[in-house]
Amino acid sequence: MKKSLLLSSFLLFSLKLSAQFFPYQGSVPAGIPDSNVNADFPIMALGLPAQIDSTFGLAEVCVDITHPQVSDLKISLTSPDGTTIVLSLHNGMGGSNYPGTCFQMNAGQPISSVVAPFIGSFIPDESLNFLNNGQDPNGIWTLTVLDAFPFYSGQLNTWSLSFSINPPPDPAVMQGLCTTTNAAGCSCKDTTLNDCDLLPDLTCSYVIIRNGWNEYAGSVDMPNAVIDIGSGPVEMRPTNVCFCDTVNVPCNTILCPDSSAPRELVNQRIYHKNPNGQMSFHDTPAGTQSFHPTHNHVHAEEFMEFSLRVATPDPDPVSWPIIGKSVKQGYCMINMGDCDGVDSICMSHGQVITNAMLPNYNLGTITGCGNQGQGVYVGRYDLYGAGFGQTINLTNVCNGDYYLVANIDPHNHFTEEDETNNAIAVPVHLTKQAGMPLPAAFTYTVTGFIAGFFNYTPNVTRTWDFGDGTVLVHPMPVHQYQNPGTYIVKLTVSDSSCATTSAQTVIVSNISTGIHDITGLFNLEVYPNPAAKDFTVSYELAEPTAVTIGLFNVIGEKITEFDEGMRMAGKHEKKISSLQPGSYLLRLNAGEHVYFKRVTILR
C-alpha cells in the first residue's frame, strides 16, 4: 500500500515537471488596433508547480500574428507576479507577419537580426529566464501587443505558453550583451577608456532619400531615416512640465488658447559606463514634445529640417543657398530596422556602417510614440516615408540640378558624439517645374575689397546677393566689401516663367592694390591683348601653388582649360592659340583663389 502511494505521488510529481502547454482560449482572430494602445490577451495557467526556476520553468512562447508592417509592433509578456519582458520590439525591417513564430532561448538567431516574416524559432529581445525567477506561475499570463505607428492594423490568430524541466539557459550571445543595466559588455567610443558617456550619433540616410524622393509641379517630397550609429541610444523622456506659449499649464490640457497642443519639456537620457561595470545615467534638457491627437502620438518637435539648395564649395550643405525649405515639426522616434536591413542605409562621412561595426549594437530601453518616452537604439533607424509631411513647396523654380538636404536636430537639442554628420545632401534633377534651366553660372574678379561679377545671359533679370547683406539687381555689378572674409555670393537669374540660382564662395583679402593676395600671385598679364591670333598669359608666384587656366565665352560656357599642375615660385608663361575671333574671359585659379582677365581675339 505504501509502495503504491509513493509510486502514485512520484508519477503525479513527474507529470507536473513534464512539459505543459497552455493555448490562448479567447476568441480569434482578435484585433490589434492601430491606435498606440495596448491590446492584452490573457492565458490562465493552472496545475503547475508552485515555483518556476532553472529546474522547471517557462521554455517557449509562440505567437501567430497577421500584420503588414510588423516593425510597428511591440510584443511583451507579463507573468502572474507582474514581471514583464519584451519578446520583440519593432523588429522585422519592413516585413509582414509572425506566422507561428516561437521564442526560445536555444533558438539559432535573435529575432532582432531577421527580416519578417518570422518563420520558425528565435531568441527574444529579452530573456524568458527573467520570468523563471522563483515565482508561482499559476495565474494569469498576459501577451500585450502595441501597434505604435499609424496606418496599419493587424490581428492575433493565437498564442501559447510551454513549460518544461530544465528550460534552456541564456545563450552566450545574450550573456555578454551591453545593456542599460549592465555596462560590462559596453564599449566607449574611445576604446582606451573604461569610464565614459555612451552618446548617440544621429545621422540621416542618403540611400533612403535618393531612392524615395518624388517631384510634382510646385513641390518635392522626400523620405528619411533617422539613424543612431553612436555608442549609446538616443532617448527622449518627458518631464511633466508643459506650456502654452510661455504660460505653464497642466500636461493634461487638451488645447492651448490658440488651438495648438501644449508643449512639454523633455530630457535626453545619457547612459554612463563606469569602471566597475555598472551603468548609470543622467538627464539633460532636450527641447520639447507635443501630443498629436490625429494619430494618438507624442512627437519630438522641430526634429528635422528639409530643404532644396544649390551647392557652393563649402563642404557644409546647411550653409548652401536655400531654394525651398520645410520643417518636420514632429518625429516619433521608433526602431523600424537596423543597419544591416537595407544596403548602405547607415553611412557617416561616406563610410558605410554595419551592425558588426557597432560594439554596443541594440543598446536602449525606450522606443515608440508614447508619452512615457521614445528613442532609437544603437544601430537602429526610424523611417518616415515621403508622404509624412516632408514636402517642400517650390515657387518660380526652374528645372535643373539641385540638392535635397536633410538636417537632423537643427537646434542641437541632443548631445551627440559627432555633430558634423547630421546633414545629408542628395543631388536631384528637377523636370516638372515652371521652365527650362536658365544659365546662372557667373565669373568674378577680386582686387582688394572690390569684386566684379559677370553673367552674360541675355533677356533676364539678374539679382545678386553678395553675402554681406547687400542685394542688387544688375547685369554685371561691381561690389565693394567693407571687411575681408569669405562670402557666399548668390546669383538668381529669372525671366517670366521661373528662376535659376547659382552660388560661389568668394574670398576677399585686406590687400587693396593690384591683383595680389595671400596666395602670393601677382603681375597677371595677357599680351598682346587684343591679339591677332596667339597670346601669352604671364603670372608670377611668391610660393609653390597649383595653377589652372580656363577660357570662357561671353555666356559663361567653358571653351578650354589647362591644368598647369604645381608651379614653383617665380615667373611663368603660358602661350594659347587657335581661338576663334571674339571676346573671352580668362580665368586663372591659383590655389583656392581666382583671377580674371578679358581677352579679345581680332578678326
C-alpha positions in Angstrom: 0.0 0.0 0.0 2.8 2.4 0.9 4.7 1.5 -2.3 1.6 2.1 -4.4 1.0 5.5 -2.7 4.7 6.5 -3.2 4.5 5.5 -6.9 1.3 7.5 -7.4 2.9 10.5 -5.8 6.1 10.2 -7.9 4.0 9.9 -11.1 2.0 12.9 -10.2 5.2 14.9 -9.4 6.8 13.8 -12.7 3.7 14.8 -14.6 3.8 18.2 -13.1 7.5 18.5 -14.1 6.9 17.3 -17.7 6.3 19.8 -20.5 2.9 21.6 -20.1 1.2 23.5 -22.8 -1.3 26.4 -22.4 -3.0 27.8 -25.5 -5.0 31.0 -25.8 -8.7 30.4 -25.2 -10.1 33.7 -26.2 -12.0 34.4 -29.4 -9.9 34.7 -32.5 -9.0 36.4 -34.7 -8.6 39.2 -32.2 -7.9 42.7 -33.4 -4.7 44.7 -32.8 -5.8 48.3 -33.1 -3.8 50.9 -35.0 -4.1 53.3 -32.1 -0.9 53.2 -29.9 -3.0 51.4 -27.3 -2.1 48.1 -25.6 -4.0 45.0 -26.8 -4.0 42.4 -24.0 -4.5 38.7 -24.5 -4.6 36.6 -21.2 -3.9 32.9 -20.6 -4.8 31.2 -17.3 -2.1 28.7 -16.3 -3.2 26.2 -13.6 -1.8 22.9 -12.3 1.9 23.9 -12.4 4.4 23.6 -9.6 4.3 26.4 -7.1 7.7 27.7 -8.3 9.5 28.1 -11.6 13.3 28.4 -11.9 16.2 26.8 -13.8 14.9 23.2 -13.0 11.4 23.7 -14.2 10.1 26.9 -15.9 8.9 28.7 -18.9 10.6 27.3 -22.0 8.7 28.6 -25.1 6.2 31.3 -26.1 4.6 31.0 -29.5 2.5 33.7 -31.4 0.7 33.8 -34.7 0.0 37.4 -35.7 -1.0 38.8 -39.0 0.2 42.4 -39.6 1.5 44.0 -42.8 4.2 46.1 -41.1 5.4 44.2 -38.0 8.1 46.7 -37.2 5.2 48.8 -35.9 4.7 46.2 -33.1 6.0 45.9 -29.5 5.2 42.4 -28.2 5.6 41.8 -24.5 4.8 39.1 -21.9 3.7 39.7 -18.3 3.8 36.9 -15.7 1.4 36.4 -12.7 3.8 38.3 -10.4 3.8 41.3 -12.7 7.2 40.9 -14.2 7.3 42.0 -17.9 9.7 41.1 -20.7 9.8 42.3 -24.3 9.7 39.4 -26.8 10.0 41.5 -29.9 10.4 45.3 -30.1 9.8 46.8 -33.5 11.7 44.1 -35.4 11.1 42.9 -38.9 12.7 45.6 -41.0 9.6 46.4 -43.0 8.3 42.8 -43.4 5.0 41.2 -42.6 3.6 38.7 -40.1 4.5 36.4 -37.3 3.2 33.1 -38.8 3.5 30.6 -35.9 6.6 32.3 -34.5 8.2 30.8 -31.4 10.5 32.4 -28.8 13.1 30.0 -27.3 16.4 30.7 -25.6 18.1 27.9 -27.5 17.0 29.1 -30.9 19.5 29.7 -33.6 19.3 33.5 -34.1 17.9 36.6 -32.4 14.5 38.0 -33.6 16.2 41.4 -34.0 18.5 40.1 -36.7 15.9 38.8 -39.1 13.6 40.3 -41.8 9.9 39.3 -41.4 8.0 37.1 -41.9 9.4 35.3 -38.8 9.2 31.7 -39.7 10.5 29.3 -37.0 12.1 29.8 -33.6 14.0 32.9 -32.5 15.8 34.3 -29.4 13.5 37.0 -27.9 14.8 40.6 -27.3 14.7 39.9 -23.5 15.3 36.5 -21.9 12.4 34.2 -20.9 14.6 33.3 -17.9 13.8 36.7 -16.3 10.4 35.1 -15.6 11.9 31.9 -14.2 12.6 33.9 -11.0 11.1 31.6 -8.3 7.6 33.0 -8.7 4.4 31.0 -8.6 3.5 30.5 -12.3 -0.2 29.6 -11.6 -2.4 32.6 -12.6 -2.8 34.9 -15.5 -0.1 35.4 -18.1 -0.7 38.3 -20.5 0.6 38.8 -24.0 0.5 42.5 -24.8 0.7 43.8 -28.4 1.2 47.5 -29.0 0.9 49.0 -32.5 2.9 52.2 -32.1 2.8 53.5 -35.6 -0.2 54.7 -37.8 -1.8 53.4 -41.0 -1.8 49.6 -40.4 -3.8 47.3 -38.1 -3.5 43.6 -37.6 -4.8 40.6 -35.7 -3.8 37.9 -33.2 -4.6 34.5 -34.5 -3.4 32.5 -31.5 -0.6 32.3 -28.9 0.6 29.8 -26.3 3.0 29.1 -23.4 5.0 25.9 -22.8 6.7 24.9 -19.5 9.3 22.1 -19.1 12.0 20.7 -17.0 15.5 22.4 -17.4 14.4 25.3 -19.6 17.2 26.4 -21.9 19.7 28.8 -20.3 20.5 32.2 -22.0 22.9 31.7 -24.9 26.3 33.2 -24.9 25.2 35.8 -27.4 23.0 37.3 -24.6 25.2 36.8 -21.6 27.8 39.4 -22.7 25.4 41.9 -24.0 25.7 45.6 -23.4 22.5 46.7 -21.7 21.3 49.8 -19.9 21.6 47.8 -16.6 24.9 46.2 -17.2 27.8 48.2 -18.7 30.4 45.4 -18.5 29.8 44.5 -22.2 29.6 48.1 -23.4 32.5 49.9 -25.2 33.4 53.6 -25.1 33.8 55.4 -28.4 37.4 55.8 -27.3 38.2 52.1 -26.7 41.1 53.0 -24.4 38.6 54.3 -21.9 36.6 52.4 -19.3 34.7 55.4 -17.9 32.6 57.4 -20.4 29.2 58.7 -21.5 27.6 56.5 -24.1 26.4 59.1 -26.5 24.2 58.7 -29.6 25.4 59.8 -33.1 22.4 60.8 -35.2 22.5 61.0 -39.0 20.2 60.8 -42.0 20.1 58.3 -44.8 21.5 59.2 -48.2 20.2 55.9 -49.7 16.6 56.3 -48.4 16.3 59.9 -49.8 18.0 59.1 -53.1 15.7 56.1 -53.7 12.4 57.6 -52.5 12.1 61.3 -53.3 9.2 62.5 -55.5 8.8 65.5 -57.7 5.5 67.3 -58.5 4.7 70.6 -60.2 5.4 73.1 -57.5 6.8 70.8 -54.9 9.1 67.9 -53.9 8.7 65.4 -51.1 11.2 63.1 -49.6 11.5 60.2 -47.1 14.2 59.9 -44.5 15.6 57.6 -41.9 16.8 58.8 -38.5 19.8 56.6 -37.6 21.8 56.2 -34.4 25.3 55.0 -35.1 26.8 56.1 -31.8 27.9 54.2 -28.7 24.6 55.0 -26.9 20.9 55.2 -27.6 19.0 58.5 -28.2 16.3 58.6 -25.6 13.8 61.4 -25.0 11.9 61.3 -21.7 9.0 63.6 -20.5 9.3 66.0 -17.5 5.6 66.6 -16.9 6.3 70.4 -17.3 4.1 71.8 -20.0 3.5 75.2 -21.6 1.0 77.1 -23.8 3.3 79.7 -25.3 5.2 80.8 -22.2 2.4 80.0 -19.7 2.8 76.9 -17.5 -0.2 74.6 -17.8 -1.1 71.1 -16.6 0.1 68.5 -19.1 -3.4 67.0 -19.4 -4.5 70.3 -21.1 -6.1 69.3 -24.4 -5.6 72.6 -26.4 -4.0 75.9 -25.8 -6.0 79.2 -26.4 -4.5 79.4 -29.9 -5.8 75.8 -30.6 -2.3 74.4 -30.6 -1.2 71.5 -28.4 0.7 72.2 -25.2 4.4 71.7 -25.4 6.1 69.6 -22.8 9.8 70.0 -21.9 11.7 66.8 -22.4 15.1 65.4 -21.2 17.7 63.3 -23.1 18.8 60.4 -21.0 22.5 59.8 -21.3 24.0 56.5 -20.1 27.4 56.3 -18.5 29.7 53.3 -18.4 31.5 53.2 -15.0 34.9 51.4 -14.4 33.2 48.8 -12.2 31.0 47.6 -15.0 27.9 49.4 -13.5 25.7 51.6 -15.7 24.5 55.0 -14.5 22.7 57.8 -16.3 21.9 61.5 -16.2 19.2 63.5 -17.8 19.7 66.8 -19.7 17.2 69.2 -21.3 16.5 68.3 -25.0 13.7 70.6 -26.3 10.0 69.9 -26.3 7.4 67.4 -27.4 3.7 67.7 -28.1 0.8 65.3 -28.5 -0.7 64.9 -31.9 -4.3 63.7 -31.4 -4.8 62.9 -35.1 -2.8 59.7 -34.7 -2.5 59.4 -30.9 1.2 60.1 -30.8 3.7 62.2 -28.9 6.3 63.8 -31.3 9.7 65.4 -30.8 9.3 69.0 -32.1 11.4 70.6 -34.8 13.5 67.5 -35.1 14.2 67.7 -38.8 14.7 70.3 -41.5 14.3 69.7 -45.2 15.4 72.0 -48.0 16.2 72.3 -51.7 19.5 74.0 -52.2 22.2 74.9 -54.7 25.8 73.9 -53.8 28.8 76.0 -53.0 32.4 74.9 -52.4 31.6 74.9 -48.7 31.5 71.3 -47.5 28.7 72.0 -45.1 25.4 71.7 -47.0 23.5 73.6 -44.3 25.3 76.8 -45.5 24.2 76.4 -49.1 21.6 78.9 -50.5 18.1 77.7 -50.0 15.6 77.4 -52.9 12.8 75.9 -50.8 12.5 74.8 -47.1 10.3 72.9 -44.8 10.4 71.7 -41.2 9.1 68.4 -39.9 7.5 69.6 -36.7 7.4 66.2 -35.0 9.2 62.9 -35.2 8.0 59.9 -33.2 11.3 58.0 -32.6 10.8 54.3 -33.0 13.0 51.4 -34.1 12.0 50.4 -37.6 15.1 48.4 -38.7 18.8 48.2 -38.4 22.0 49.0 -40.3 22.1 45.6 -42.0 18.4 45.7 -43.0 18.8 48.0 -46.1 22.0 48.1 -48.2 24.1 51.1 -47.1 21.3 52.7 -45.1 23.8 53.7 -42.4 26.6 55.9 -43.5 28.8 58.6 -41.9 31.1 60.8 -43.9 30.8 58.5 -46.9 31.6 55.3 -44.9 29.0 52.5 -44.8 28.3 51.4 -41.2 27.2 47.8 -40.4 25.9 46.2 -37.2 29.2 44.5 -36.7 31.0 47.9 -36.5 28.9 49.0 -33.6 30.0 47.2 -30.4 27.0 48.4 -28.4 24.5 47.4 -31.1 20.9 47.4 -29.9 21.6 49.2 -26.7 18.5 51.1 -25.5 15.3 50.7 -23.4 12.8 53.1 -24.9 11.4 53.3 -28.4 8.0 54.2 -29.7 5.5 57.0 -29.8 4.0 57.0 -26.3 4.2 59.7 -23.7 6.4 57.6 -21.4 9.3 58.4 -23.7 10.7 57.4 -27.1 14.0 56.8 -28.8 16.2 54.8 -31.2 18.6 52.1 -30.2 22.2 51.9 -31.3 22.4 50.6 -34.8 18.7 51.1 -35.4 16.8 53.6 -37.5 13.4 55.3 -37.6 11.9 55.6 -41.1 9.5 58.2 -42.3 8.0 57.9 -45.8 7.9 60.7 -48.4 4.2 61.3 -47.6 4.6 62.1 -43.9 4.7 65.8 -44.1 8.2 66.2 -45.6 7.1 68.3 -48.5 9.0 71.3 -49.8 6.8 73.8 -51.8 8.5 75.4 -54.7 7.6 78.8 -56.3 9.0 80.1 -59.6 11.7 77.4 -59.6 13.2 76.3 -62.9 14.0 72.7 -63.8 17.6 71.7 -63.4 20.1 70.3 -60.9 19.7 70.9 -57.1 20.4 69.1 -53.8 17.8 67.8 -51.3 19.3 68.5 -47.8 18.0 66.8 -44.6 19.3 68.2 -41.4 18.5 66.3 -38.1 18.3 68.1 -34.8 18.9 71.5 -36.4 18.7 73.3 -33.0 21.2 70.9 -31.3 18.9 69.9 -28.6 20.5 66.5 -28.3 24.1 65.8 -27.1 25.9 63.5 -29.7 29.3 62.0 -30.4 29.5 63.7 -33.8 27.6 66.9 -34.6 29.2 67.2 -38.1 27.3 64.4 -39.8 23.7 65.5 -39.0 23.1 66.8 -42.6 22.9 64.8 -45.8 22.9 66.3 -49.3 21.4 64.3 -52.2 21.7 65.5 -55.8 18.4 65.7 -57.7 17.4 66.8 -61.2 14.0 68.5 -61.5 12.0 68.1 -64.7 8.4 69.1 -63.7 8.8 72.8 -62.7 7.9 76.0 -64.4 10.6 76.3 -67.1 13.9 75.1 -68.5 17.1 75.9 -66.6 18.5 79.5 -67.1 22.3 80.0 -67.3 23.0 81.2 -63.8 26.8 80.5 -63.7 28.9 83.5 -63.2 32.5 84.6 -63.0 34.2 87.2 -60.9 37.4 89.1 -60.3 38.7 90.3 -56.9 41.1 93.2 -56.3 41.4 94.0 -52.6 37.9 94.7 -51.3 36.4 95.3 -54.8 34.8 92.4 -56.7 33.5 92.4 -60.2 30.8 89.9 -61.2 29.9 88.7 -64.7 26.9 86.8 -66.2 26.1 87.1 -69.9 22.7 85.6 -70.1 20.5 87.8 -72.4 16.9 88.9 -71.7 16.8 88.0 -68.0 16.8 89.7 -64.6 20.0 89.2 -62.6 19.7 89.5 -58.8 22.9 89.4 -56.9 23.2 88.6 -53.2 26.8 89.4 -52.2 26.8 87.5 -49.0 27.3 90.6 -46.8 23.6 91.6 -46.6 23.7 93.6 -49.8 21.3 92.6 -52.7 21.4 94.3 -56.1 19.6 93.8 -59.4 22.3 94.5 -62.1 23.7 92.7 -65.2 27.4 92.9 -64.2 27.9 94.7 -60.9 31.0 95.8 -59.1 30.7 95.5 -55.3 32.9 96.9 -52.6 33.1 94.8 -49.4 33.8 96.6 -46.1 35.7 93.8 -44.4 38.0 90.9 -45.5 36.5 87.4 -45.3 34.8 84.6 -47.1 31.4 85.3 -48.6 28.8 83.1 -50.3 27.7 85.1 -53.4 24.3 84.0 -54.9 23.0 84.9 -58.4 19.4 84.4 -59.3 18.6 84.7 -63.0 14.9 85.0 -63.7 12.5 85.5 -66.6 8.7 85.5 -66.9 8.5 81.7 -66.2 11.0 80.8 -63.5 14.3 81.5 -61.8 17.6 79.6 -61.5 20.1 80.2 -58.8 23.8 79.5 -58.6 26.3 80.3 -55.8 30.1 80.6 -55.3 32.4 81.2 -52.4 34.3 84.5 -52.8 37.3 85.3 -50.7 38.1 89.0 -50.1 41.6 89.9 -48.7 42.7 93.1 -47.0 45.3 93.9 -49.6 43.8 96.7 -51.7 46.2 97.3 -54.5 46.7 95.2 -57.6 46.0 91.6 -58.2 47.6 90.2 -55.0 46.5 88.2 -52.0 47.7 85.6 -49.5 48.4 83.1 -52.2 51.3 85.3 -53.4 50.1 85.6 -57.0 50.7 88.9 -58.7 51.5 90.6 -62.1 48.9 88.6 -64.0 49.3 89.9 -67.6 47.9 88.9 -71.1 49.8 90.1 -74.2 49.2 91.0 -76.9 45.7 92.0 -76.0 43.8 92.4 -78.3 45.6 89.6 -80.2 45.5 88.7 -83.9 45.9 85.0 -83.2 48.1 83.9 -80.3 48.6 85.4 -76.9 50.6 84.7 -73.8 49.5 84.5 -70.2 52.2 85.7 -67.8 51.9 85.4 -64.0 54.3 85.4 -61.1 54.1 83.3 -57.8 55.7 84.0 -54.5 55.3 80.4 -53.3 54.6 77.0 -54.9 50.9 76.9 -56.0 48.6 74.7 -58.1 47.5 76.6 -61.2 44.7 76.1 -63.7 43.9 78.4 -66.6 40.5 78.4 -68.3 38.8 80.3 -71.1 35.1 81.1 -71.2 32.8 82.7 -73.9 30.5 85.6 -73.3 27.7 83.5 -72.0 29.9 81.7 -69.4 30.5 78.5 -71.3 33.9 76.9 -70.9 35.9 76.8 -74.1 39.1 75.1 -72.9 41.0 74.5 -69.7 44.8 73.9 -69.0 45.8 72.2 -65.8 49.3 73.6 -65.2 49.8 71.5 -62.0 52.0 72.6 -59.2 54.1 75.6 -60.2 57.2 76.8 -58.3 57.7 80.3 -57.0 58.7 82.7 -59.8 57.5 83.9 -63.2 55.6 81.6 -65.5 54.2 82.0 -69.0 51.6 80.0 -71.0 51.0 80.5 -74.8 47.5 80.0 -76.0 46.4 79.8 -79.7 43.7 78.6 -82.1 40.8 80.6 -80.7 38.1 81.9 -83.0 37.7 85.7 -83.2 35.7 87.1 -80.3 35.7 88.2 -76.7 36.7 85.8 -73.9 37.2 85.7 -70.2 40.4 84.1 -69.0 40.2 82.6 -65.5 43.3 81.7 -63.6 42.9 79.5 -60.4 45.9 79.8 -58.0 45.3 77.5 -55.1 41.9 78.5 -53.6 41.8 81.9 -55.3 40.5 83.0 -58.7 41.6 85.9 -61.0 40.2 87.1 -64.4 41.3 89.0 -67.5 39.3 89.9 -70.5 40.9 88.7 -73.8 39.9 89.8 -77.3 40.8 87.9 -80.5 40.6 90.1 -83.6 39.2 89.0 -86.9 
